[in-house]
Amino acid sequence: MDQVLFQIQGWVVTPWKLVGYGGTLLFAGRWFVQMYATRRARRVHMPAAFWWMSIIGSLMTLSYFVFGKNDSVGILSNAFPALVASYNLLVEYRHRGLTRHAGTGG
C-alpha cells in the first residue's frame, strides 16, 4: 500500500495517507457532531457518535502511523485517545443498560 496514487506539486498521496486523512477527518469531525448534539439538547452533550468517531478516527490514523509511516510519536499520540474513547463508550453503554433495566422495574 505504499504505491503512489497521485502526486501534485511534490505532494505524494498513497493509500496509507488516504487512511490517515480519513482518520483525521473523522477525528476532527467529531467536534461538529458534539456541537450539533449540544445545540439540540441545549446543554453540553457528548453523543455516542462522538466516541465512535473518536475510536474509528484514532484507529485509522494509528494504522497510518504503524503501517504507512512507522512513526512512534504518531503511534503514541493516537493510541491513547482510542483507549479513552473506548472506555467512555463502554461507560455510556453500561449507563444506558442500567437506566433501561431500572426503568422496567426489574
Legacy VTK file of the C-alpha trace (Angstrom):
# vtk DataFile Version 3.0
C-alpha trace
ASCII
DATASET POLYDATA
POINTS 106 float
0.000 0.000 0.000
2.991 2.264 -0.403
2.416 2.844 -4.122
1.892 6.433 -5.158
-1.695 7.048 -6.248
-1.005 10.564 -7.458
1.368 13.440 -6.939
0.577 17.150 -7.116
3.406 19.690 -6.860
5.513 17.410 -4.655
2.532 16.263 -2.562
2.565 12.459 -2.693
-0.626 10.521 -1.913
-0.502 6.804 -1.063
-3.305 4.500 0.124
-1.961 4.741 3.693
-2.115 8.527 3.506
-5.760 8.274 2.451
-6.388 6.125 5.546
-4.605 8.733 7.670
-6.512 11.622 6.090
-9.805 9.798 6.592
-8.986 9.195 10.251
-8.008 12.809 10.739
-11.273 13.997 9.162
-13.310 11.676 11.399
-11.364 12.701 14.489
-11.838 16.409 13.711
-15.428 15.993 12.528
-16.498 14.527 15.847
-16.454 18.047 17.296
-19.113 19.156 14.820
-21.245 16.175 15.886
-20.772 17.155 19.531
-21.571 20.795 18.814
-24.784 19.804 16.981
-25.828 17.479 19.828
-25.150 20.193 22.401
-27.108 22.756 20.432
-30.018 20.361 20.027
-30.059 19.352 23.729
-29.465 22.961 24.852
-26.827 21.655 27.258
-23.392 20.113 26.873
-23.894 16.641 25.463
-21.438 14.015 24.227
-23.355 11.616 21.965
-22.215 8.041 21.341
-21.404 9.082 17.746
-18.688 11.363 19.161
-16.998 8.409 20.857
-17.410 6.132 17.831
-15.864 8.776 15.576
-13.036 9.174 18.118
-12.330 5.436 18.151
-12.527 4.914 14.392
-10.597 8.108 13.608
-7.888 7.241 16.131
-7.578 3.675 14.840
-7.366 4.868 11.232
-4.638 7.415 11.995
-2.947 4.862 14.260
-2.928 2.405 11.327
-1.324 5.057 9.144
1.409 5.705 11.701
2.024 1.988 12.342
1.923 0.624 8.797
2.286 3.604 6.499
4.839 5.778 8.249
6.278 3.781 11.187
6.313 6.876 13.410
6.416 6.262 17.172
5.222 9.790 18.030
2.114 9.352 15.874
1.523 5.896 17.332
1.609 7.164 20.913
-0.478 10.245 20.173
-3.257 8.148 18.592
-3.267 5.048 20.789
-4.194 6.932 23.961
-7.293 8.728 22.582
-8.587 5.425 21.174
-8.337 3.831 24.628
-10.009 6.754 26.389
-12.828 6.928 23.823
-13.370 3.161 24.126
-13.614 3.470 27.903
-16.096 6.369 27.656
-18.233 4.472 25.160
-18.246 1.436 27.460
-19.354 3.616 30.390
-22.082 5.173 28.209
-23.491 1.793 27.146
-23.340 0.435 30.695
-25.218 3.508 31.907
-27.839 3.082 29.190
-28.244 -0.574 30.163
-28.653 0.264 33.848
-31.115 3.045 33.076
-33.125 0.787 30.801
-33.082 -2.024 33.374
-34.153 0.316 36.191
-36.950 1.715 34.049
-38.532 -1.716 33.558
-38.984 -2.236 37.280
-36.770 -5.296 37.442
LINES 1 107
106 0 1 2 3 4 5 6 7 8 9 10 11 12 13 14 15 16 17 18 19 20 21 22 23 24 25 26 27 28 29 30 31 32 33 34 35 36 37 38 39 40 41 42 43 44 45 46 47 48 49 50 51 52 53 54 55 56 57 58 59 60 61 62 63 64 65 66 67 68 69 70 71 72 73 74 75 76 77 78 79 80 81 82 83 84 85 86 87 88 89 90 91 92 93 94 95 96 97 98 99 100 101 102 103 104 105
